[in-house]
Amino acid sequence: MLKYLLGIGTFLLFLSSSAGILSTLYFITNKYDELDCDNLRDGILVGLGSIILLAISIFMFICNCCNRNICIKIVLFISCLLILISTGYNGYLYDNRSDNCTQYYKNNNVDEYYNYYIYGLLINSAIIIFTSLCFCCCKTD
């Protein structure tokens, strides 16, 4: 039963990572110049890089492109850790925005996207924690 939950969690994580990559790339191509206030551009790029690494490592894990032990212990662990770190970093940037930047982002319709971006990172983080707990409970062959 737990192995099925692990598979479902991995699939959901790959799906949410793919959606995060596509929506972030679309947003960056349209609003990149407007992200210069309070380093939100850095936060989005850090998150995008970690989501891309996560999607690649999950794809390699699913397709058996490398030894599963190596992928699970190194690449997948590092990419999941980077997602958690980028979630914290973006939360820090969100909490420490100046009032001028908050108003600037609201006027340029950037604030709404950034909120959804953080929600997406939180969903990825929750799926990572859920999948990690399932993986720790499963006995591997």
Buried (B, 14 or more C-beta within 10 A) or exposed (E): EEBEBBEBBBBBBBEBBBBBBEBBEEBBEEBEEBBEBBBBBEBBBBBBEBBBBBBBBBEBBEEEEEEEEEBBEEBBEBBBEBBBBBBEBBBEBBEEBEEEBBEBBEEBEBBEBBEEBBEBBEBBBBBBEBBBBBBEEBEEE
